[in-house]
């Protein structure tokens, strides 16, 4: 089956899992808002102690109540990309919410039957990094991480074959690096943009001007 259909099936199961003690995560409120796009709620159920005042008794009391803070997620099934709304009551950073979503999907029956593990990684904004690359006096080193292929239109001359190698080797992640006195700026720019689009990491040792030392810069 197509990857998008596998993702949709896992979401539609509404999997639940106790990811931390006393915290059970759930998927719910699923809607298909457009062709190839699914929208749903993601949250956790926790128990919290609330301090209350009992008017009849004239006493302060404590009562254990369940809370279910949640946020919303939109998934493009064709591109295998999701957008997660940040909500600090659930987690301080979006990547923490994303990791728990991946754990939920990996706990689904769909994942169990297919011997699958879901992963989510953030997509970096490459503009600042690309600007440094374009304006560099020279680039002496470049390194990028690799993951199995996604349907993005990645750089096809170098990046796609390396992705296929990771898949053929049954790998989860790989790494490729190159060093030289003056690397081709155009090739490095294409690979950096491609790495960003697939949620991978990249870094380059960039000499900004003739009289400065090369400095290691990261895509993120």
Residue frames as a rotation matrix with the C-alpha (Angstrom) as fourth column:
UNK 1
0.567 0.824 0.000 0.00
0.824 -0.567 0.000 0.00
0.000 0.000 -1.000 0.00
UNK 2
0.175 -0.455 0.873 0.97
0.299 -0.820 -0.488 3.62
0.938 0.347 -0.007 -0.44
UNK 3
-0.717 -0.544 -0.436 2.69
0.571 -0.098 -0.815 5.22
0.401 -0.833 0.381 2.59
UNK 4
-0.780 0.459 0.426 -0.07
-0.516 -0.856 -0.023 7.83
0.354 -0.238 0.904 2.90
UNK 5
0.225 0.904 -0.364 -2.70
-0.459 0.428 0.778 5.11
0.859 -0.008 0.512 3.24
UNK 6
-0.068 -0.349 -0.935 -0.65
0.652 0.694 -0.306 3.39
0.755 -0.630 0.181 5.94
UNK 7
-0.951 -0.301 0.075 -0.39
0.167 -0.701 -0.693 6.67
0.261 -0.646 0.717 7.86
UNK 8
-0.407 0.879 0.249 -4.14
-0.741 -0.477 0.473 7.30
0.535 0.008 0.845 7.53
UNK 9
0.286 0.516 -0.807 -5.00
0.014 0.840 0.542 3.80
0.958 -0.166 0.233 8.72
UNK 10
-0.463 -0.542 -0.702 -2.80
0.722 0.229 -0.653 4.23
0.514 -0.809 0.285 11.79
UNK 11
-0.947 0.146 0.286 -4.42
-0.247 -0.902 -0.355 7.59
0.206 -0.407 0.890 12.61
UNK 12
-0.166 0.982 -0.089 -7.96
-0.695 -0.053 0.717 6.26
0.700 0.181 0.691 12.12
UNK 13
-0.125 0.063 -0.990 -7.33
0.477 0.879 -0.004 3.54
0.870 -0.473 -0.140 14.70
UNK 14
0.523 0.208 0.826 -7.20
-0.464 -0.744 0.481 6.34
0.715 -0.635 -0.293 17.29
UNK 15
0.108 -0.542 -0.834 -4.32
0.519 0.746 -0.417 4.63
0.848 -0.387 0.362 19.13
UNK 16
0.789 0.077 0.610 -3.75
-0.464 -0.575 0.673 5.28
0.403 -0.814 -0.418 22.83
UNK 17
0.255 -0.739 -0.624 -0.65
0.537 0.645 -0.544 4.70
0.804 -0.197 0.561 24.91
UNK 18
0.976 -0.087 -0.197 0.62
0.140 -0.441 0.886 5.49
-0.165 -0.893 -0.419 28.39
UNK 19
0.557 -0.797 0.234 3.83
0.203 -0.142 -0.969 7.20
0.805 0.587 0.082 27.35
UNK 20
-0.650 -0.665 0.367 4.74
-0.284 -0.236 -0.929 8.39
0.705 -0.708 -0.035 30.85
UNK 21
-0.667 0.397 -0.630 3.39
0.709 0.599 -0.373 7.15
0.229 -0.696 -0.681 34.15
UNK 22
-0.251 0.690 -0.679 0.04
0.591 -0.447 -0.672 8.79
-0.767 -0.570 -0.296 34.71
UNK 23
-0.200 0.152 -0.968 -0.04
-0.607 -0.795 0.001 10.27
-0.769 0.588 0.251 31.18
UNK 24
-0.226 0.219 0.949 -2.01
0.599 0.800 -0.042 8.48
-0.768 0.559 -0.311 28.49
UNK 25
-0.681 -0.111 -0.724 -1.90
-0.414 -0.758 0.505 10.00
-0.605 0.643 0.470 25.01
UNK 26
-0.027 0.782 0.623 -4.76
0.541 0.536 -0.648 9.79
-0.841 0.319 -0.437 22.54
UNK 27
-0.998 -0.037 -0.044 -5.76
-0.019 -0.504 0.864 10.71
-0.054 0.863 0.502 18.98
UNK 28
-0.292 0.955 0.048 -9.34
0.730 0.255 -0.634 11.84
-0.618 -0.150 -0.772 18.37
UNK 29
0.361 0.578 -0.732 -11.70
0.014 -0.788 -0.616 14.21
-0.933 0.212 -0.292 16.51
UNK 30
-0.622 -0.671 0.403 -10.51
0.357 0.215 0.909 12.98
-0.697 0.709 0.106 13.11
UNK 31
0.553 0.750 -0.362 -11.67
-0.039 -0.411 -0.911 14.90
-0.832 0.518 -0.198 10.04
UNK 32
-0.294 -0.557 0.777 -10.77
0.867 0.187 0.462 14.56
-0.403 0.809 0.428 6.37
UNK 33
0.124 0.341 -0.932 -10.73
0.184 -0.931 -0.316 18.23
-0.975 -0.133 -0.178 5.41
UNK 34
0.393 -0.031 -0.919 -9.52
-0.857 -0.375 -0.354 17.86
-0.334 0.926 -0.174 1.82
UNK 35
0.963 -0.069 -0.262 -8.30
-0.076 0.859 -0.507 15.21
0.260 0.508 0.821 -0.56
UNK 36
0.272 -0.921 -0.279 -5.12
0.476 0.381 -0.793 13.78
0.836 0.083 0.542 0.91
UNK 37
-0.605 -0.462 0.649 -5.34
-0.287 -0.634 -0.718 15.85
0.743 -0.621 0.251 4.09
UNK 38
0.233 0.646 -0.727 -6.46
0.598 0.494 0.631 14.69
0.767 -0.582 -0.272 7.53
UNK 39
-0.330 -0.196 0.923 -6.99
-0.471 -0.813 -0.341 16.85
0.818 -0.548 0.175 10.62
UNK 40
0.357 0.460 -0.813 -7.21
0.446 0.681 0.581 15.54
0.821 -0.570 0.038 14.19
UNK 41
0.642 -0.109 0.759 -6.78
-0.659 -0.584 0.474 16.30
0.392 -0.804 -0.447 17.87
UNK 42
0.128 -0.689 -0.714 -3.81
0.355 0.704 -0.615 15.00
0.926 -0.174 0.335 19.83
UNK 43
0.168 -0.045 0.985 -3.55
-0.736 -0.670 0.095 15.17
0.655 -0.741 -0.146 23.59
UNK 44
-0.658 -0.451 -0.603 -2.95
0.107 0.736 -0.668 13.49
0.745 -0.504 -0.436 26.91
UNK 45
0.570 0.815 0.099 -5.11
-0.112 -0.042 0.993 12.56
0.814 -0.577 0.068 29.88
UNK 46
-0.607 -0.777 -0.167 -3.57
0.155 0.089 -0.984 13.28
0.779 -0.623 0.066 33.28
UNK 47
0.453 0.690 -0.564 -4.78
0.743 0.057 0.667 13.39
0.492 -0.722 -0.487 36.86
UNK 48
-0.546 -0.587 0.598 -4.32
0.168 -0.776 -0.608 16.64
0.821 -0.232 0.522 38.75
UNK 49
-0.271 0.405 -0.873 -5.18
0.962 0.097 -0.254 17.72
-0.018 -0.909 -0.416 42.28
UNK 50
-0.243 0.298 0.923 -7.42
0.264 -0.895 0.359 20.78
0.933 0.331 0.138 42.41
UNK 51
-0.844 -0.045 -0.534 -7.69
0.531 -0.196 -0.824 22.89
-0.068 -0.979 0.190 45.54
UNK 52
-0.299 0.856 0.421 -11.31
0.280 -0.343 0.897 23.90
0.912 0.386 -0.137 46.12
UNK 53
-0.940 0.128 0.316 -13.46
-0.340 -0.403 -0.850 25.50
0.019 -0.906 0.423 48.79
UNK 54
-0.560 0.777 -0.288 -16.55
0.650 0.628 0.429 23.65
0.514 0.053 -0.856 50.01
UNK 55
-0.553 0.399 0.731 -19.21
-0.379 -0.902 0.206 26.29
0.742 -0.163 0.650 50.74
UNK 56
0.494 0.842 -0.215 -21.46
-0.204 0.353 0.913 23.90
0.845 -0.407 0.347 52.70
UNK 57
0.544 -0.349 -0.763 -18.73
0.759 0.592 0.270 22.64
0.358 -0.726 0.587 55.03
UNK 58
0.958 -0.243 0.152 -16.81
-0.274 -0.931 0.240 25.89
0.083 -0.271 -0.959 55.14
UNK 59
0.428 -0.837 0.342 -13.60
0.028 0.390 0.920 23.98
-0.904 -0.384 0.190 54.49
UNK 60
0.140 -0.512 -0.848 -10.84
-0.978 -0.206 -0.036 23.91
-0.156 0.834 -0.529 51.93
UNK 61
0.561 0.107 0.821 -10.64
-0.114 0.992 -0.051 20.55
-0.820 -0.065 0.569 50.13
UNK 62
-0.493 -0.711 -0.502 -8.53
-0.725 0.017 0.688 18.82
-0.480 0.703 -0.524 47.54
UNK 63
0.541 0.731 0.416 -10.11
-0.262 0.616 -0.743 16.88
-0.799 0.292 0.525 44.70
UNK 64
-0.600 -0.747 0.285 -8.43
-0.012 0.364 0.931 14.66
-0.800 0.556 -0.228 42.09
UNK 65
0.585 0.773 -0.245 -9.71
-0.226 -0.135 -0.965 15.43
-0.779 0.620 0.096 38.61
UNK 66
0.022 -0.521 0.853 -8.72
0.822 0.496 0.282 14.32
-0.570 0.695 0.439 35.13
UNK 67
0.252 -0.013 -0.968 -7.42
-0.403 -0.911 -0.093 16.86
-0.880 0.413 -0.235 32.65
UNK 68
0.274 -0.123 0.954 -7.15
0.739 0.661 -0.127 16.35
-0.615 0.740 0.272 28.92
UNK 69
0.208 -0.260 -0.943 -5.13
-0.404 -0.901 0.159 19.16
-0.891 0.348 -0.292 27.30
UNK 70
0.199 -0.088 0.976 -4.93
0.734 0.673 -0.089 18.71
-0.649 0.735 0.198 23.55
UNK 71
-0.320 -0.315 -0.894 -3.79
-0.404 -0.808 0.429 20.38
-0.857 0.498 0.132 20.38
UNK 72
0.747 0.660 0.079 -4.44
-0.153 0.287 -0.946 19.92
-0.647 0.694 0.316 16.67
UNK 73
-0.428 -0.878 0.217 -2.51
-0.079 0.276 0.958 18.27
-0.901 0.392 -0.187 13.87
UNK 74
0.712 0.537 -0.453 -2.91
-0.518 -0.035 -0.855 18.46
-0.475 0.843 0.254 10.08
UNK 75
-0.200 -0.769 0.607 -1.27
-0.014 0.622 0.783 15.79
-0.980 0.148 -0.135 7.92
UNK 76
0.319 0.152 -0.936 -0.65
-0.929 -0.147 -0.340 15.90
-0.189 0.977 0.094 4.18
UNK 77
0.570 -0.003 0.821 -0.76
-0.176 0.976 0.125 12.19
-0.802 -0.216 0.557 3.38
UNK 78
0.961 -0.203 0.187 0.81
0.234 0.242 -0.942 12.56
0.145 0.949 0.280 -0.06
UNK 79
0.364 -0.863 0.351 3.88
-0.370 -0.480 -0.796 14.49
0.855 0.160 -0.494 1.08
UNK 80
0.373 -0.148 -0.916 3.97
0.729 0.658 0.191 12.77
0.574 -0.739 0.353 4.51
UNK 81
-0.752 -0.537 0.383 4.23
0.233 -0.760 -0.607 16.17
0.617 -0.367 0.696 6.19
UNK 82
0.214 0.854 -0.474 2.38
0.884 0.037 0.467 17.32
0.416 -0.519 -0.747 9.29
UNK 83
-0.424 -0.217 0.879 1.79
-0.135 -0.945 -0.298 20.64
0.896 -0.245 0.372 11.01
UNK 84
-0.072 0.326 -0.943 1.38
0.892 0.444 0.085 20.60
0.446 -0.835 -0.323 14.79
UNK 85
0.422 0.287 0.860 -0.08
-0.059 -0.938 0.342 23.51
0.905 -0.195 -0.379 16.71
UNK 86
-0.638 -0.745 -0.197 2.11
0.214 0.075 -0.974 24.41
0.740 -0.663 0.112 19.70
UNK 87
0.563 0.754 0.338 0.46
-0.220 -0.258 0.941 24.28
0.796 -0.604 0.020 23.11
UNK 88
-0.363 -0.855 0.371 2.65
-0.576 -0.107 -0.810 24.79
0.733 -0.507 -0.454 26.18
UNK 89
0.161 0.499 0.852 0.19
-0.972 0.230 0.049 22.99
-0.172 -0.836 0.522 28.45
UNK 90
0.983 0.159 -0.091 1.01
-0.178 0.948 -0.265 19.78
0.045 0.276 0.960 26.58
UNK 91
0.391 -0.920 0.023 4.76
0.892 0.385 0.236 20.26
-0.226 -0.072 0.972 26.03
UNK 92
0.272 -0.322 -0.907 7.14
0.142 -0.918 0.369 23.24
-0.952 -0.230 -0.204 25.97
UNK 93
-0.514 -0.507 -0.691 8.26
-0.628 -0.326 0.707 22.50
-0.584 0.798 -0.151 22.41
UNK 94
0.434 0.734 -0.523 6.56
-0.888 0.252 -0.384 21.13
-0.150 0.631 0.761 19.32
UNK 95
-0.209 -0.567 -0.797 9.23
-0.696 0.659 -0.286 18.45
0.687 0.494 -0.532 18.79
UNK 96
-0.904 -0.045 0.425 8.23
-0.375 0.560 -0.739 16.84
-0.204 -0.827 -0.524 22.12
UNK 97
0.097 0.992 0.079 4.62
-0.626 0.123 -0.770 16.63
-0.774 0.025 0.633 20.92
UNK 98
0.348 -0.021 -0.937 5.85
-0.905 0.253 -0.342 15.20
0.245 0.967 0.069 17.61
UNK 99
-0.713 -0.677 -0.180 7.86
-0.589 0.718 -0.371 12.47
0.380 -0.158 -0.911 19.35
UNK 100
-0.669 0.527 0.524 4.79
-0.281 0.473 -0.835 11.37
-0.688 -0.706 -0.168 21.28
UNK 101
0.400 0.771 -0.495 2.69
-0.788 0.013 -0.616 11.37
-0.469 0.636 0.613 18.12
UNK 102
-0.092 -0.530 -0.843 5.29
-0.834 0.504 -0.225 9.08
0.544 0.682 -0.489 16.52
UNK 103
-0.929 -0.241 0.280 5.10
-0.366 0.709 -0.602 6.76
-0.053 -0.662 -0.747 19.55
UNK 104
-0.146 0.960 0.238 1.31
-0.507 0.133 -0.851 6.65
-0.849 -0.245 0.468 19.30
UNK 105
0.495 0.331 -0.803 1.34
-0.868 0.153 -0.472 5.77
-0.033 0.931 0.363 15.60
UNK 106
-0.435 -0.745 -0.506 4.04
-0.698 0.633 -0.334 3.17
0.569 0.208 -0.796 16.22
UNK 107
-0.842 0.184 0.507 1.75
-0.334 0.560 -0.758 1.58
-0.424 -0.808 -0.410 18.83
UNK 108
0.056 0.928 -0.368 -1.05
-0.940 -0.075 -0.332 1.13
-0.335 0.365 0.868 16.32
UNK 109
0.401 0.200 0.894 -2.19
-0.005 0.976 -0.216 -2.22
-0.916 0.082 0.392 14.98
UNK 110
0.996 -0.037 -0.086 -1.22
-0.091 -0.135 -0.987 -1.00
0.025 0.990 -0.137 11.51
UNK 111
0.289 -0.955 0.070 2.39
-0.917 -0.298 -0.265 -0.56
0.274 0.013 -0.962 12.65
UNK 112
-0.036 -0.269 0.962 2.40
-0.669 0.722 0.177 -3.92
-0.743 -0.637 -0.206 14.44
UNK 113
0.726 0.392 0.565 1.13
0.116 0.740 -0.663 -5.83
-0.678 0.547 0.491 11.41
UNK 114
0.942 -0.322 0.099 3.57
0.038 -0.192 -0.981 -4.12
0.334 0.927 -0.168 9.05
UNK 115
0.406 -0.815 -0.413 6.52
0.893 0.257 0.370 -4.22
-0.196 -0.519 0.832 11.49
UNK 116
0.186 -0.216 0.958 6.74
0.539 -0.793 -0.284 -0.45
0.822 0.569 -0.031 11.13
UNK 117
-0.093 -0.187 -0.978 8.09
0.898 -0.439 -0.001 2.37
-0.430 -0.879 0.209 13.26
UNK 118
0.665 0.387 0.639 6.91
0.627 -0.755 -0.195 5.94
0.407 0.530 -0.744 12.65
UNK 119
-0.303 -0.753 -0.584 9.34
0.889 -0.444 0.111 8.83
-0.344 -0.486 0.804 12.98
UNK 120
0.811 0.463 0.357 8.83
0.553 -0.805 -0.213 12.59
0.189 0.370 -0.909 12.84
UNK 121
-0.247 -0.897 -0.366 11.58
0.903 -0.350 0.248 15.16
-0.351 -0.269 0.897 12.39
UNK 122
0.427 0.442 -0.789 11.37
0.266 -0.895 -0.358 18.93
-0.864 -0.057 -0.500 12.12
UNK 123
0.370 -0.255 0.893 11.87
0.908 -0.106 -0.406 20.76
0.198 0.961 0.193 8.81
UNK 124
-0.153 -0.544 -0.825 14.39
0.666 -0.673 0.320 23.55
-0.730 -0.501 0.466 9.22
UNK 125
0.939 0.320 -0.125 14.08
0.158 -0.725 -0.671 26.92
-0.306 0.610 -0.731 7.50
UNK 126
0.312 -0.906 0.287 17.23
0.900 0.379 0.217 26.92
-0.305 0.191 0.933 5.33
UNK 127
0.852 0.116 0.510 17.19
0.403 -0.767 -0.499 30.58
0.333 0.631 -0.701 4.22
UNK 128
0.818 -0.566 0.101 19.86
-0.520 -0.655 0.548 31.89
-0.244 -0.501 -0.830 6.61
UNK 129
0.231 -0.742 0.630 22.13
0.092 0.661 0.745 28.92
-0.969 -0.114 0.221 5.97
UNK 130
0.410 -0.012 0.912 21.71
0.882 0.259 -0.393 29.21
-0.231 0.966 0.117 2.19
UNK 131
0.978 -0.060 0.201 22.52
-0.007 -0.968 -0.252 32.91
0.210 0.244 -0.947 2.34
UNK 132
0.502 -0.843 0.192 25.81
-0.502 -0.103 0.859 32.10
-0.704 -0.528 -0.475 4.09
UNK 133
0.136 -0.411 0.901 26.59
0.541 0.793 0.281 29.48
-0.830 0.449 0.330 1.44
UNK 134
0.706 0.224 0.672 25.84
0.707 -0.290 -0.645 31.82
0.050 0.930 -0.363 -1.47
UNK 135
0.908 -0.286 0.306 27.97
-0.260 -0.958 -0.123 34.63
0.328 0.032 -0.944 -0.07
UNK 136
0.759 -0.636 0.137 30.89
0.170 0.397 0.902 32.50
-0.628 -0.662 0.410 1.13
UNK 137
0.249 -0.806 -0.537 34.42
-0.915 -0.378 0.143 33.20
-0.318 0.455 -0.832 -0.03
UNK 138
-0.392 -0.277 -0.877 34.89
-0.589 0.808 0.009 29.44
0.706 0.521 -0.480 0.02
UNK 139
0.642 0.568 0.515 33.44
-0.766 0.501 0.402 26.30
-0.030 -0.652 0.757 1.58
UNK 140
-0.337 -0.911 -0.236 35.92
-0.881 0.394 -0.263 23.67
0.333 0.119 -0.936 2.72
UNK 141
-0.999 0.037 -0.030 33.65
0.046 0.922 -0.384 21.05
0.013 -0.385 -0.923 4.31
UNK 142
-0.255 0.967 0.020 30.03
-0.921 -0.249 0.300 19.92
0.295 0.058 0.954 4.04
UNK 143
-0.995 -0.003 -0.100 28.15
0.030 0.945 -0.325 17.17
0.095 -0.326 -0.941 5.87
UNK 144
-0.261 0.962 0.081 24.52
-0.920 -0.273 0.280 16.05
0.292 -0.001 0.956 5.81
UNK 145
-0.645 0.173 0.744 22.50
-0.303 0.836 -0.457 13.28
-0.701 -0.521 -0.487 7.41
UNK 146
-0.666 0.389 -0.636 20.39
-0.599 0.228 0.767 10.91
0.444 0.893 0.081 5.33
UNK 147
-0.381 0.617 0.689 17.19
-0.472 0.511 -0.718 8.99
-0.795 -0.599 0.097 5.88
UNK 148
-0.585 0.237 0.776 15.23
0.632 0.733 0.253 6.52
-0.509 0.638 -0.578 3.74
UNK 149
-0.916 0.106 0.386 13.37
0.251 -0.600 0.760 8.15
0.312 0.793 0.523 0.81
UNK 150
-0.245 0.891 -0.381 10.32
0.342 -0.289 -0.894 10.34
-0.907 -0.350 -0.234 1.24
UNK 151
0.210 0.395 0.894 8.28
0.948 0.143 -0.285 11.54
-0.241 0.907 -0.344 -1.73
UNK 152
0.529 -0.085 -0.844 9.82
0.003 -0.995 0.103 15.02
-0.849 -0.057 -0.526 -1.66
UNK 153
0.921 -0.280 0.270 11.39
0.269 -0.043 -0.962 16.31
0.281 0.959 0.035 -4.84
UNK 154
0.643 -0.737 -0.205 14.88
0.103 -0.183 0.978 16.07
-0.759 -0.650 -0.042 -3.38
UNK 155
0.195 -0.711 -0.675 18.11
-0.924 -0.365 0.117 16.84
-0.330 0.601 -0.728 -5.20
UNK 156
0.888 0.440 0.131 18.24
-0.368 0.853 -0.369 13.87
-0.274 0.280 0.920 -7.54
UNK 157
0.537 -0.729 -0.425 21.84
-0.432 0.195 -0.881 13.66
0.725 0.656 -0.210 -8.73
UNK 158
-0.555 -0.831 -0.030 23.41
-0.329 0.253 -0.910 13.06
0.764 -0.495 -0.413 -5.31
UNK 159
-0.552 0.338 0.762 20.82
-0.826 -0.099 -0.554 13.05
-0.112 -0.936 0.334 -2.53
UNK 160
0.497 0.859 -0.124 18.33
-0.868 0.492 -0.070 10.53
0.000 0.142 0.990 -3.98
UNK 161
0.315 -0.408 -0.857 20.95
-0.221 0.846 -0.485 7.80
0.923 0.342 0.177 -4.63
UNK 162
-0.764 -0.616 0.191 22.27
-0.303 0.081 -0.949 8.21
0.570 -0.783 -0.249 -1.08
UNK 163
-0.197 0.796 0.573 18.71
-0.955 -0.023 -0.297 7.86
-0.223 -0.605 0.764 0.30
UNK 164
0.657 0.442 -0.611 18.25
-0.634 0.762 -0.131 4.71
0.408 0.473 0.781 -1.78
UNK 165
-0.257 -0.835 -0.486 21.50
-0.195 0.537 -0.821 3.36
0.947 -0.116 -0.301 -0.32
UNK 166
-0.731 0.048 0.681 20.17
-0.682 -0.102 -0.725 3.87
0.035 -0.994 0.107 3.23
UNK 167
0.328 0.932 0.152 17.01
-0.914 0.353 -0.197 1.97
-0.238 -0.075 0.968 2.31
UNK 168
0.515 -0.169 -0.841 18.88
-0.455 0.777 -0.435 -0.82
0.727 0.606 0.323 0.51
UNK 169
-0.562 -0.807 -0.179 21.14
-0.185 0.334 -0.924 -1.26
0.806 -0.487 -0.337 3.53
UNK 170
0.257 0.774 -0.579 18.03
0.591 0.348 0.727 -1.47
0.764 -0.529 -0.368 5.77
UNK 171
-0.734 -0.623 -0.270 19.34
0.619 -0.451 -0.643 1.58
0.279 -0.639 0.717 7.60
UNK 172
0.339 0.802 -0.493 17.51
0.917 -0.399 -0.019 4.17
-0.212 -0.445 -0.870 9.67
UNK 173
0.946 -0.102 -0.309 19.93
-0.135 -0.987 -0.089 7.03
-0.296 0.126 -0.947 9.12
UNK 174
0.388 -0.868 0.311 23.20
0.921 0.361 -0.144 7.68
0.013 0.342 0.940 7.32
UNK 175
0.622 -0.290 -0.727 25.68
0.030 -0.919 0.392 10.47
-0.782 -0.266 -0.563 6.86
UNK 176
0.491 -0.497 0.715 27.65
0.861 0.157 -0.483 11.86
0.128 0.854 0.505 3.93
UNK 177
0.666 -0.331 -0.668 30.48
0.080 -0.859 0.505 14.38
-0.742 -0.390 -0.546 4.00
UNK 178
0.576 -0.527 0.625 32.90
0.756 0.051 -0.653 16.01
0.312 0.848 0.428 1.60
UNK 179
0.521 -0.497 -0.694 36.01
0.271 -0.675 0.686 18.16
-0.810 -0.545 -0.217 2.12
UNK 180
0.294 -0.477 0.828 38.03
0.941 -0.005 -0.338 20.31
0.165 0.879 0.447 -0.24
UNK 181
-0.702 -0.648 -0.295 39.86
0.679 -0.735 -0.001 23.60
-0.216 -0.201 0.956 -0.69
UNK 182
-0.746 0.494 -0.447 36.89
-0.512 -0.854 -0.089 25.26
-0.426 0.163 0.890 -2.38
UNK 183
-0.615 0.565 0.550 33.67
0.532 0.812 -0.239 23.23
-0.582 0.145 -0.800 -2.72
UNK 184
-0.795 0.382 0.471 31.13
0.354 -0.339 0.872 23.99
0.492 0.860 0.134 -5.46
UNK 185
-0.904 0.426 0.018 28.68
-0.296 -0.596 -0.746 26.50
-0.307 -0.681 0.665 -3.94
UNK 186
-0.277 0.849 -0.451 25.82
-0.911 -0.083 0.403 25.51
0.305 0.522 0.796 -6.26
UNK 187
-0.218 0.140 -0.966 26.04
-0.005 0.989 0.145 21.83
0.976 0.036 -0.215 -5.36
UNK 188
-0.889 -0.162 -0.429 26.25
0.415 0.116 -0.903 22.60
0.195 -0.980 -0.036 -1.64
UNK 189
-0.753 0.658 0.005 23.25
-0.629 -0.717 -0.300 24.93
-0.193 -0.229 0.954 -1.85
UNK 190
-0.096 0.735 -0.671 21.15
-0.721 0.413 0.555 22.29
0.686 0.538 0.490 -3.63
UNK 191
-0.344 -0.104 -0.933 22.09
0.325 0.919 -0.223 19.60
0.881 -0.380 -0.283 -1.12
UNK 192
-0.991 -0.018 -0.136 21.45
0.134 -0.357 -0.924 21.87
-0.032 -0.934 0.356 1.88
UNK 193
-0.468 0.879 -0.093 17.99
-0.883 -0.464 0.070 22.80
0.018 0.115 0.993 0.58
UNK 194
-0.015 0.421 -0.907 17.28
-0.414 0.823 0.389 19.12
0.910 0.381 0.162 -0.09
UNK 195
-0.712 -0.305 -0.632 18.40
0.414 0.545 -0.729 18.14
0.567 -0.781 -0.262 3.41
UNK 196
-0.913 0.399 0.086 16.09
-0.344 -0.637 -0.690 20.76
-0.220 -0.659 0.719 4.93
UNK 197
-0.239 0.888 -0.393 13.11
-0.911 -0.065 0.408 19.59
0.336 0.456 0.824 2.88
UNK 198
0.119 0.246 -0.962 13.48
-0.098 0.967 0.235 16.02
0.988 0.067 0.139 4.16
UNK 199
0.894 0.291 0.341 13.99
-0.328 -0.096 0.940 16.92
0.307 -0.952 0.009 7.82
UNK 200
0.555 -0.776 -0.299 17.68
0.782 0.610 -0.132 16.03
0.285 -0.161 0.945 7.78
UNK 201
0.748 -0.387 -0.538 20.62
0.144 -0.698 0.702 17.96
-0.648 -0.602 -0.467 9.22
UNK 202
0.567 -0.641 0.518 23.49
0.690 0.026 -0.723 19.67
0.450 0.767 0.457 7.43
UNK 203
0.737 -0.410 -0.537 26.53
0.134 -0.690 0.711 21.72
-0.662 -0.597 -0.454 8.32
UNK 204
0.679 -0.533 0.504 29.29
0.572 -0.045 -0.819 23.45
0.459 0.845 0.274 6.39
UNK 205
0.127 -0.725 -0.677 32.65
0.723 -0.400 0.563 25.00
-0.679 -0.561 0.473 7.21
UNK 206
0.657 0.334 0.676 32.34
0.721 -0.542 -0.433 28.44
0.222 0.771 -0.596 5.62
UNK 207
-0.463 -0.767 -0.445 34.96
0.768 -0.597 0.230 31.14
-0.442 -0.236 0.866 5.11
UNK 208
0.520 0.829 -0.204 32.98
0.646 -0.538 -0.542 34.36
-0.559 0.150 -0.815 4.72
UNK 209
0.932 -0.293 -0.213 35.83
-0.361 -0.792 -0.493 36.61
-0.024 0.536 -0.844 3.54
UNK 210
0.545 -0.786 -0.291 39.43
0.040 0.371 -0.928 36.18
0.837 0.494 0.234 2.46
UNK 211
-0.420 -0.800 0.429 40.84
-0.347 -0.295 -0.890 37.42
0.839 -0.523 -0.153 5.79
UNK 212
0.150 0.494 0.856 38.57
-0.989 0.081 0.127 35.43
-0.007 -0.866 0.500 8.17
UNK 213
-0.858 -0.442 0.262 38.89
-0.468 0.883 -0.044 31.90
-0.212 -0.160 -0.964 9.46
UNK 214
-0.472 0.708 -0.525 36.43
-0.211 0.488 0.847 29.21
0.856 0.511 -0.081 8.33
UNK 215
-0.683 0.365 0.633 33.57
-0.695 -0.055 -0.717 28.74
-0.227 -0.929 0.291 10.78
UNK 216
-0.920 0.385 -0.068 31.31
0.355 0.896 0.268 25.70
0.164 0.222 -0.961 11.13
UNK 217
-0.632 0.775 0.013 27.67
-0.764 -0.621 -0.175 26.65
-0.127 -0.121 0.984 10.48
UNK 218
-0.837 0.405 0.369 24.62
0.311 0.906 -0.289 24.40
-0.451 -0.127 -0.884 11.00
UNK 219
-0.714 0.632 0.302 21.46
0.315 -0.097 0.944 24.26
0.626 0.769 -0.130 8.92
UNK 220
0.254 0.904 -0.343 19.24
0.745 0.044 0.666 24.55
0.617 -0.424 -0.662 12.01
